[in-house]
Amino acid sequence: MELFELADFKFSLINLIDILLVVLLSFQLFKLLKGSLAFNILIGILTIYVFWLLVSYFEMPLLAGILSEFTKVGILAVLIVFQQEIRKFLLIIGNSSFLGENKSWWNIFPWKWKIAETFETPFEDILDACEELAESKTGAIIVFPRTSEMKFIGTSGELLDAKITRRLLVAIFNKTSPLHDGAVIVAKGRLKAANCVLPLSENPMIQNKYGLRHLSAVGITEQSDALVIVISEERGTISFAEEGKIVEGLTRAELLNKLNRYFGSEMLGLKA
């Protein structure tokens, strides 16, 4: 069905839907990559591609031939350079898809018939521990995976599967503890692992601004949908990392608001 015609191009409903989908995908890609090292690389790739189109148009065979070699391996280069971003994008798509594991209708299938488990994370103890660690200027990283338990990351440390308490968190991050250097992973209401090694952020905008603990917190949020609380050993401040970004100097109430955005149903009655 044609809607209108512009010059020699005929706009139809399908054309408009096609354009809107491309704009939407481009915007989501921009949001995913903005502020990361991959964004600068993408700009570089697009610049080379546009330059190749220009030299081809002006019939400059030598330069066009050189640049065409880059474009031939373009897809492979994109897969290699953007493997972390592609993995995160597919994770987001899989989690939001109607076939996602977390969708309630998925449980109608016979192999999913089982007693539903409920997990209550003791956020009161976590917030109390964060305040105590910050007051004593004890460094800490607490990771909250949202769509998986991060078992691969967990195996880099010590597997615990322990009940979460304030005293346990404070003891783990005590400077004399052999587990204090790494991160702890909190999933399904349990402390799954401690002393875990996280990937460092490769964002050049923050590499000279933060230490290894904060770079690790940002790094894991760049590669997954995890949320991270970081306690600074030098300044005794509480920070919160998500989607490759970090906010510093949070109070208990501000940290509570951050967590409430994602775990509101588990935090009813929690004191700020």
ZAMAR-253184 format. One line per 10 residues: number of its first residue (from 1); their letters; for each residue x, y, z of C-alpha. Coordinates in nm, 2 decimals. Layout:
REM ZAMAR-253184
NUM) a) X Y Z; ...
END
This chain:
REM ZAMAR-253184
1) melfeladfk) 0.00 0.00 0.00; 0.16 0.33 -0.12; 0.14 0.63 0.12; 0.31 0.90 -0.09; 0.58 0.94 -0.35; 0.90 1.15 -0.32; 1.09 1.21 -0.65; 1.12 0.85 -0.79; 1.09 0.68 -0.46; 0.76 0.54 -0.35
11) fslinlidil) 0.69 0.53 0.02; 0.47 0.25 0.15; 0.38 0.13 0.49; 0.64 -0.14 0.48; 0.91 0.12 0.38; 0.82 0.34 0.68; 0.83 0.04 0.92; 1.16 -0.06 0.76; 1.31 0.29 0.82; 1.17 0.31 1.18
21) lvvllsfqlf) 1.33 -0.03 1.27; 1.66 0.07 1.13; 1.65 0.40 1.33; 1.55 0.21 1.64; 1.83 -0.05 1.60; 2.08 0.23 1.53; 1.98 0.42 1.84; 2.00 0.11 2.06; 2.35 0.03 1.91; 2.46 0.39 1.98
31) kllkgslafn) 2.34 0.36 2.35; 2.52 0.03 2.39; 2.85 0.15 2.25; 2.85 0.52 2.37; 3.13 0.60 2.60; 3.32 0.28 2.54; 3.64 0.20 2.35; 3.43 0.01 2.09; 3.24 0.33 2.00; 3.57 0.50 1.89
41) iligiltiyv) 3.66 0.18 1.69; 3.31 0.18 1.52; 3.36 0.55 1.42; 3.70 0.45 1.27; 3.55 0.17 1.07; 3.27 0.39 0.94; 3.52 0.66 0.85; 3.72 0.41 0.64; 3.40 0.28 0.47; 3.28 0.63 0.38
51) fwllvsyfem) 3.63 0.72 0.25; 3.63 0.41 0.04; 3.29 0.51 -0.11; 3.43 0.85 -0.20; 3.75 0.73 -0.37; 3.54 0.47 -0.56; 3.30 0.74 -0.67; 3.59 0.97 -0.79; 3.75 0.66 -0.96; 4.08 0.65 -0.78
61) pllagilsef) 4.17 0.28 -0.84; 4.49 0.24 -0.64; 4.35 0.38 -0.31; 4.01 0.22 -0.37; 4.18 -0.12 -0.42; 4.37 -0.08 -0.09; 4.06 0.03 0.11; 3.85 -0.25 -0.05; 4.08 -0.51 0.12; 3.97 -0.37 0.45
71) tkvgilavli) 3.60 -0.39 0.36; 3.63 -0.76 0.24; 3.72 -0.86 0.60; 3.49 -0.61 0.76; 3.24 -0.85 0.90; 3.51 -1.08 1.04; 3.68 -0.77 1.20; 3.36 -0.65 1.35; 3.30 -1.00 1.51; 3.65 -1.00 1.66
81) vfqqeirkfl) 3.66 -0.64 1.78; 3.30 -0.62 1.91; 3.27 -0.97 2.05; 3.20 -0.84 2.40; 2.93 -0.59 2.28; 2.77 -0.86 2.05; 2.76 -1.10 2.35; 2.59 -0.83 2.57; 2.35 -0.73 2.29; 2.24 -1.10 2.24
91) liignssflg) 2.21 -1.14 2.62; 1.97 -0.84 2.62; 1.77 -0.97 2.33; 1.75 -1.32 2.48; 1.63 -1.18 2.82; 1.36 -0.96 2.67; 1.24 -1.21 2.41; 0.91 -1.39 2.45; 1.11 -1.71 2.45; 1.33 -1.59 2.74
101) enkswwnifp) 1.38 -1.83 3.03; 1.24 -1.57 3.28; 0.90 -1.54 3.11; 0.62 -1.67 3.32; 0.44 -1.84 3.03; 0.74 -2.06 2.98; 0.65 -2.26 3.29; 0.34 -2.41 3.12; 0.56 -2.68 2.96; 0.57 -3.02 3.14
111) wkwkiaetfe) 0.94 -3.01 3.19; 0.90 -2.68 3.38; 0.64 -2.82 3.62; 0.80 -2.78 3.96; 0.75 -2.60 4.28; 0.85 -2.24 4.23; 1.15 -2.13 4.43; 1.16 -1.79 4.60; 1.48 -1.61 4.68; 1.49 -1.32 4.92
121) tpfedildac) 1.82 -1.13 4.92; 1.90 -0.97 5.27; 1.97 -0.62 5.13; 1.95 -0.48 5.49; 2.26 -0.68 5.58; 2.43 -0.58 5.25; 2.37 -0.21 5.31; 2.48 -0.24 5.67; 2.80 -0.41 5.55; 2.86 -0.14 5.29
131) eelaesktga) 2.84 0.13 5.55; 3.07 -0.05 5.79; 3.33 -0.12 5.52; 3.31 0.24 5.40; 3.36 0.38 5.75; 3.67 0.16 5.80; 3.80 0.24 5.45; 3.80 -0.13 5.35; 3.78 -0.20 4.98; 3.50 -0.43 4.85
141) iivfprtsem) 3.32 -0.54 4.53; 2.98 -0.69 4.54; 2.84 -0.82 4.21; 2.47 -0.88 4.15; 2.41 -1.08 3.83; 2.07 -1.03 3.68; 2.01 -1.30 3.42; 2.27 -1.56 3.52; 2.47 -1.67 3.82; 2.80 -1.60 3.65
151) kfigtsgell) 2.93 -1.95 3.73; 3.23 -1.90 3.50; 3.34 -1.59 3.69; 3.26 -1.77 4.02; 3.51 -2.05 3.94; 3.79 -1.79 3.93; 3.75 -1.75 4.31; 3.62 -1.96 4.60; 3.27 -2.12 4.56; 3.07 -2.07 4.88
161) dakitrrllv) 2.69 -2.08 4.83; 2.66 -1.93 5.18; 2.38 -1.74 5.36; 2.44 -1.36 5.33; 2.50 -1.18 5.66; 2.66 -0.85 5.75; 2.94 -1.01 5.95; 3.02 -1.26 5.67; 3.07 -0.98 5.41; 3.27 -0.77 5.66
171) aifnktsplh) 3.49 -1.07 5.74; 3.55 -1.16 5.37; 3.67 -0.81 5.29; 3.87 -0.77 5.60; 4.23 -0.67 5.49; 4.37 -0.97 5.67; 4.14 -1.22 5.49; 4.28 -1.42 5.21; 3.96 -1.35 5.01; 3.95 -0.97 5.04
181) dgavivakgr) 4.12 -0.89 4.71; 3.85 -1.02 4.47; 3.47 -0.97 4.43; 3.18 -1.16 4.58; 2.89 -1.27 4.37; 2.54 -1.25 4.51; 2.27 -1.44 4.32; 1.93 -1.60 4.42; 1.96 -1.47 4.77; 2.29 -1.65 4.84
191) lkaancvlpl) 2.66 -1.55 4.84; 2.77 -1.78 4.56; 3.15 -1.70 4.55; 3.42 -1.48 4.69; 3.77 -1.37 4.57; 3.65 -1.37 4.21; 3.85 -1.21 3.93; 3.66 -0.97 3.71; 3.76 -0.84 3.37; 3.90 -0.48 3.37
201) senpmiqnky) 3.74 -0.20 3.17; 3.92 -0.11 2.85; 3.75 0.23 2.83; 4.04 0.48 2.79; 3.82 0.76 2.94; 3.84 0.60 3.29; 4.16 0.40 3.29; 4.37 0.67 3.44; 4.09 0.79 3.67; 4.02 0.47 3.88
211) glrhlsavgi) 4.21 0.19 4.04; 4.19 -0.18 3.96; 3.89 -0.23 4.19; 3.67 0.03 4.02; 3.80 -0.07 3.67; 3.69 -0.43 3.75; 3.35 -0.31 3.86; 3.30 -0.12 3.53; 3.45 -0.40 3.33; 3.20 -0.67 3.44
221) teqsdalviv) 2.91 -0.43 3.37; 3.05 -0.37 3.02; 3.05 -0.74 2.94; 2.72 -0.84 3.12; 2.41 -0.70 3.27; 2.54 -0.73 3.62; 2.51 -0.45 3.89; 2.81 -0.38 4.11; 2.87 -0.20 4.45; 3.22 -0.08 4.50
231) iseergtisf) 3.38 0.04 4.83; 3.69 0.26 4.78; 3.98 0.16 5.01; 4.15 0.51 4.97; 3.85 0.74 5.01; 3.60 0.52 5.19; 3.32 0.61 4.94; 3.05 0.38 4.80; 3.00 0.36 4.42; 2.75 0.19 4.20
241) aeegkivegl) 2.84 0.05 3.85; 2.59 -0.05 3.58; 2.60 -0.07 3.20; 2.97 0.04 3.18; 2.91 0.35 3.39; 2.99 0.43 3.76; 2.85 0.67 4.01; 3.06 0.76 4.31; 3.00 0.89 4.66; 2.66 0.74 4.72
251) traellnkln) 2.48 0.76 5.06; 2.29 0.47 5.20; 1.96 0.62 5.07; 2.10 0.68 4.72; 2.24 0.33 4.71; 1.90 0.20 4.82; 1.73 0.39 4.53; 1.98 0.24 4.28; 1.91 -0.12 4.40; 1.53 -0.05 4.42
261) ryfgsemlgl) 1.52 0.01 4.05; 1.60 -0.35 3.99; 1.51 -0.54 4.30; 1.21 -0.34 4.42; 0.99 -0.65 4.48; 1.26 -0.79 4.72; 1.31 -0.47 4.91; 0.97 -0.39 5.06; 1.00 -0.24 5.40; 1.37 -0.18 5.38
271) ka) 1.49 0.12 5.57; 1.69 0.40 5.40
END
